[in-house]
Amino acid sequence: MLLCSYLLLHGAVMTSKLFNRSKSNASKPMRSKVLPTLSKKKLGNLVPRRGNKVAPIIGSALLKAAGWRTVGEIPNIPQAVVLALPHTSNVDGIYAIPSLFALDLKISIMGKHTLFKIPGVAQLMHWIGVIPIDRSNKGSVLQASIDKFKTGKPLFLGLAPEGTRQYTKDWKSGFYYLAVGAGVPILPVAMDYKTKEIRFMSLVYPSGDIDADLPKIYAQYQGVMPRHPERLSQPLQDINNSID
């Protein structure tokens, strides 16, 4: 835990210059007028928590320095597949991670199981929320993820269905079949560089009909601007073009 706290503090120092540059160079963002600002106090008792007293303080300070905020609503449920979109740059994580720390919200991600064999790394991976997955067998990844939910323990599993930071014609459908197989809802989350907001949006309960459910998810991302608009996935480009 001391190592994790040190790394978080070190990261805060190293990223503060980038945040300050972003704040000084950017114009005042257009904020959402409907969605409420999220805070640690607004999270329900069933939502997965990190349980760290230092991280929320540092995360909140970094978000404020960057001029970003977290809005929307996180339902009081213990399990969900969380969608992180649009993801067009490594810089996205510099804003997203402090947002999660500020909320004391634990969103787990999948990582190579071999990372957990490196001395000293396993503790850090567990603290971050990385779930070890053997990617050598693609069929087993989906089932292993479903099995994690079937334990009944609180779990928000974060996935990026675009599967790349570059332009892509289609989303990968694994997230949908994971939610169906695990019997959990899908929680869309947007990173909007136009408004400088991390936006938690409405739950989608998968019916099993992917063609009927995907448009419900796409629609929630209408108007969201990524760091690199030219890399926006085709489904989100199509939903934005429907505004015209």
N, C-alpha and C positions, 0 to 999 in steps of 0.2 A: 504493500500500500504506500509506503514511503516513496518507492520508485515511481509509482503512478502519479502521486502528488507532485513530485519533482518534475516529471515530464510535462504535466499540465501547466505548471508554473513557467517552465522553460518555453513551452509553446506560446504562452501568452506574451512573453517578452519578445520572442522572435517574430510574431505576427502583428504586433502593435503598430509597427511602421507601415506595413501594408494597409492596415485599417485606416490609419491617419491619412495616407495618400488618397485612399478611396474617398474618404469623407471630404477632403479639400478639393478634389477634382470634380466631384459629381454635383449636379444641380439637385435641388430639393425634390425628392421623389413624390409621386402621386400616391397617397396612401389609400388603402381600402376604407371606405366610409361605413360599410356594413359590418364587416367582420371585427369582433372584439379582440383586443390584445390578449395574448395568452401569458400566463404566469404560473410559476410553480404551485402557488396556492390554489389554482383552479383545477388541478389534476385530481381525479377521483381516487378512491382507495384501492380500486382494482387494477389501475394502470401500472405497468411495470416501471419500477423506480431504480435509479442508480444507487441511492442511499449514501451519497457523498456530500459532506457539508461544505467543502472548499470549492468544488466544481461549479455549483450554481452561482457563486459570487463572482468567480473569474469569468464564467460564460456570459453573465449579464453585463459585466464591464466591457468585455470585448465586443458584444453586439452593439452596445451603446456607442462605443468608440467608432464602430464601422458605420453607424447610422442605419442599422438593420433592426427589424423587430419580428416577432413571431405572432401570428394572428390565427383566428379560427376557433375551432373547438375540438378537443380530444375527448371522445366518448369514454365513459367510465366502464370499460370492458378490459378483460385480462389478456385477450389474444386478438391479433390481427396481422394481415399481410400489409405492410406499409410500402406504398409506391413513392419513390424519389424521382421526381421529374420536373422540368427537363434537366438532363445532366449532360452539359456540353463542355465542361472544363474541370480540371483538377482544383481550381480555385473554389468551386462550389462547396467543397468540404470545409474550407476555411471559415465559411459563414454558417454552414449547417451544423457542424459539430458544437460550436459555442451555443447555438440555439438549443440543442438537446441538453447540454450541460446546464444551461440556465434554468431549464424546466425540471431538472433532475429526472429526465425521461430516458429510459433505457430502450433503445432500438437496436436489436442484435443484427448482425450481418454474417454472411457465410464467408469462410476463408479456408485456404488450403490446410489440410490436416498436418502437413509436414512442418508448418510454422510452429506447431506446438511441441515439436521435438527439439527445438533450439533452446539451449539452457538460458533461463531468465526471460524468455519471450512468452512462454505459456501464461505466466501470471498477468502480463500486460494484455495479452489477447483476451483472456477471460474478463479482465476489468473493462476493457473497451466494449465487450459484448460480442466478440467474434465466436461463431460456432464452427468447429472443425468439420470439414466436408472433404471426402475423397472424390475429387472431380474426374478421376480416371475412368469411372463407370458412370456415365451420364444418367442411366436409368435409376441408379441407386441414389442420386442426389435428390431427386424429387421425393422418393419414398423416405429417405433419411430426414428430409425437412418436414414431411407430414408426421413422421414419428416424433419429432421434437414437440409438435403441437399436441400430439396425442397423450403426452405425459400429464397434461392438464396444468402445467406450471405456467405462470404469466409469461407471455412472449409476444413482443412486437417484432416481426422479422422484416427488415428493410431490404427492398429489391429495386433495381433499376431496370425496368422492362425494355428500355431501348437497347441495352446490351453493349453500348459503345458511346463514346463522347463525340463521335462523328455523326454525320447524317445517316439515317437509316430509313428504309422504305416501310418497314413493319416493326412492331414490337415483338419481343419474344413472349410466347404465351405461357411459359412455365409458371409465372406468378398466379395466373388464373386457375390453372389446374391444381396448384398447391392449395389455394384457398378452398376450392371445391373439395379436394381430398381431405383436408383438415377440418372442414366445416366451420371456417372462420370468415369474417367479413374482410373487405379490402378497404384500406384507408388511404386515399390519394393525398399526397403532399406536394405542393408546388414551391419552387424557388423562383421568385419573380424579381429580376433585376430592375425592372421599370419602377416598381414600388418599393424595392428593397425589403421584401417580406418573405419569410418562410410561412407558407399558408397551409394549415390543416383543413381539409375540406370534408364533404359529406361521405359517410360510409356507403359502400356498395356491397350488397349481399348477393353473391354469385348464385344464379339460378341453375347453372349447368349449361345454359345456352350462351356461349361466348359471343356469338354474333349479336345477340340482343343486349348483352351487358357491357361490352366494350364501348359503344357509343355513350353510355351513361358516364363512363370514366373520362373519355375524351372531352366531353362537354364541359367538365369542371375545369379544364385547363385552357379554356378559351381566353385569349388575350394575354396569357402569361408569356413574358419575355425572358429567354435564357441569356447567359453571358455572351454566347455566340449565336445570334439568330439564324445565321446561314446553316448552322448544324442542326436546327430543329427537326425532329423526326417528321416524316410525312403525315402521319395521323394528326399531329398537332398543327402542322401547317394547314391541313385541310380544314380543321375546325376553326382556325383563325381566319382563313379565307371566306368562311361562311358568314362572317360578320358583315362583309361588304355587300 
